[in-house]
Amino acid sequence: MDATLKELTSLVKEIYPEVKKKKATHFNFAIVFTDLKRPGYRVKEIGGTMSGRKGTDDSMTLRAQKFQIGDYLHAEAGGSLEPRSLRLL
């Protein structure tokens, strides 16, 4: 729960070696959670990182964004022209 977006970026790069090979890969993260007021899910964009560069969202934690047990983490990786959704459960 106290993982930073930069740490999550490193984990994604370990799991998906094809992403690791590309320089300046953008990573965007979102929390997907159950909507208690309506049936279905909601998505909350929480920030992004770029491999090989420091950014303002690098030190943001899941806890700071109110990530809870039972929520899903959506990660998207790619260059500026080819985003790719990655399923992390």
N, C-alpha and C positions, 0 to 999 in steps of 0.2 A: 504494500500500500504506500510505502514511502519511496518507491522507485521514481527516478527522474526520467524525463522524456529522453535525455541523452543516453541513459542506461538502457531504456527500452529500444532505442535506435541500435545500440550495440548488440542486443539480443536478436533483433530482427536480422541484422547482418550476419550473425552466426547461423541462423536457421535457413536463410535464403542466400546462398553464396553468390548467385547471379547479381544480387543487389550490391553486395560487397565490392564487386569488381568495378562498378561504375563510380567515377568521382563526382562529387557535388550532387549526390542523390538527395532529393527532398523527401522528408518523412512528415506526414500529417497524422495527427492522432485525434480520436474522438471517443467519448464514452457513450455507449448505447445502454439504455436502461428502460425498465418498465414504467409506463405512464400510469400513475395511480388514479388519475382523474378520468382518463379515457382508456378504452381497450387499445392495446398496441404498445409500441416502443417510441422513445424519443432519442434523438441524437444531439449530443452537446460537443461541439468542436472545442478541443482543449489546447491545441498548439501544434507547433511544428519545429523540426530540426533539419539541419543539412549536414551530411557527413563531411568531415574534413574542415568544417568551419564552426566557429562559436556563434551562438545566437542567444537572443533574449529568453527563449523558452527552454533552453537546455536544462536549467536547474529546477524547472517546474515539476512538482510531484503530483502523483495521482491523488494523494491525500488532500493536497491544497485545492484540487478540483472536485472534491467530494465523491471520489470513486468509492463504491461500496461493494461488499461481497454480494455476488449475484449479478453485478453489472458486467457488460462485455466491453472489451477494448477493441476499437476499430483502428487499424493502422493502414496507411496508404503510402506506398513508396514509388518513386519514379523521378525521371527528369522533368523538365518543364513541359514536355510534350507527351509523355507517356506515363500517367499515373497508373498505379497497380494496387488494387486492394489486396491486403493480406489478411487471412483469417487467423486470428489469435484467440484461442479459448483457454 
